[in-house]
Amino acid sequence: MQNEGFFERVYKVARKIPYGRVTSYGTIAKYLGTPRSARMVGWAMNNSKNDPTIPAHRVVNKNGLLTGKHHFEGSNLMQQLLENEGVIIKNNQIQDFNRVFWEP
């Protein structure tokens, strides 16, 4: 499948996101040289749920919203994982987003 190569490239970047930091779907897409493929990055994150080496919870939308949270088991797992790393979240929105944002 053509997307498998892209997904693996996405996972390589996601694995580099430091503990307690987040990045966006679009930032990963831009870093990979495909700036219009943020949605594909989202699909890759959703597809990664069985691989514990991929911190998909650290990838959010460009405004710091937990838009992918419905892909995690339980209603608040994504938020809980981020909060365990010290990321503050209010109403599905990362607080002090610029401080915790990571750019590859």
C-alpha positions as CSV (number, residue, x, y, z in Angstrom):
1,M,0.0,0.0,0.0
2,Q,1.3,3.4,-1.0
3,N,0.4,5.0,2.4
4,E,2.4,2.5,4.4
5,G,5.7,4.4,3.5
6,F,4.1,7.7,4.5
7,F,2.7,6.3,7.7
8,E,6.1,5.0,8.7
9,R,7.7,8.4,8.1
10,V,5.0,10.0,10.2
11,Y,5.7,7.4,13.0
12,K,9.4,8.2,12.9
13,V,8.6,11.9,13.6
14,A,6.0,11.1,16.2
15,R,8.5,8.9,18.2
16,K,10.7,12.0,18.5
17,I,8.2,14.2,20.2
18,P,9.6,14.8,23.7
19,Y,7.7,13.8,26.8
20,G,5.5,16.6,28.0
21,R,5.4,18.3,24.5
22,V,3.0,18.2,21.6
23,T,3.0,18.9,17.9
24,S,0.3,19.2,15.2
25,Y,-0.8,17.1,12.3
26,G,0.1,19.9,10.0
27,T,3.5,20.4,11.5
28,I,4.4,16.8,10.9
29,A,3.0,17.0,7.3
30,K,5.1,20.1,6.6
31,Y,8.2,18.6,8.1
32,L,7.8,15.6,5.8
33,G,7.5,17.9,2.7
34,T,3.8,17.3,2.2
35,P,2.3,20.4,3.8
36,R,-1.2,19.6,2.5
37,S,-1.4,16.2,4.1
38,A,-2.3,16.9,7.7
39,R,-5.4,14.7,7.4
40,M,-3.2,11.8,6.3
41,V,-1.1,12.4,9.4
42,G,-4.3,12.1,11.4
43,W,-5.1,8.8,9.7
44,A,-1.6,7.5,10.5
45,M,-2.1,8.5,14.1
46,N,-5.4,6.7,14.2
47,N,-3.9,3.7,12.6
48,S,-1.1,3.5,15.2
49,K,-3.2,2.7,18.2
50,N,-1.9,-0.8,18.6
51,D,1.8,0.3,18.7
52,P,2.8,1.6,22.1
53,T,6.0,3.0,20.7
54,I,4.1,5.8,18.9
55,P,2.9,8.6,21.2
56,A,-0.1,9.5,19.2
57,H,-1.6,11.4,22.1
58,R,1.1,14.1,21.6
59,V,-0.3,15.0,18.2
60,V,-3.1,17.6,18.2
61,N,-4.6,20.1,15.8
62,K,-3.0,23.4,15.0
63,N,-4.9,25.2,17.7
64,G,-4.0,22.8,20.5
65,L,-7.4,21.0,20.5
66,L,-7.6,17.3,21.3
67,T,-9.4,16.6,18.0
68,G,-8.2,13.0,17.9
69,K,-9.4,12.0,21.4
70,H,-12.3,10.0,20.1
71,H,-9.8,7.5,18.6
72,F,-8.5,6.6,22.1
73,E,-10.1,4.0,24.3
74,G,-12.2,5.7,27.0
75,S,-13.5,9.2,26.7
76,N,-10.5,11.0,28.3
77,L,-7.5,8.7,27.7
78,M,-5.7,11.2,25.4
79,Q,-6.2,14.0,28.0
80,Q,-5.1,11.8,30.8
81,L,-1.9,10.7,29.0
82,L,-1.0,14.3,28.3
83,E,-1.9,15.5,31.8
84,N,0.3,12.7,33.2
85,E,3.2,14.3,31.3
86,G,2.4,17.7,32.8
87,V,0.4,19.2,29.9
88,I,-2.5,21.3,31.2
89,I,-5.8,20.9,29.4
90,K,-9.1,22.8,29.8
91,N,-12.2,22.1,27.7
92,N,-10.2,19.8,25.3
93,Q,-7.7,22.7,24.7
94,I,-4.0,22.6,25.6
95,Q,-3.2,25.6,27.8
96,D,0.0,27.5,27.2
97,F,0.1,25.8,23.8
98,N,3.2,27.7,22.6
99,R,5.2,26.6,25.6
100,V,4.6,22.9,25.1
101,F,4.6,22.9,21.3
102,W,7.4,21.0,19.6
103,E,8.6,21.5,16.1
104,P,10.7,18.8,14.5
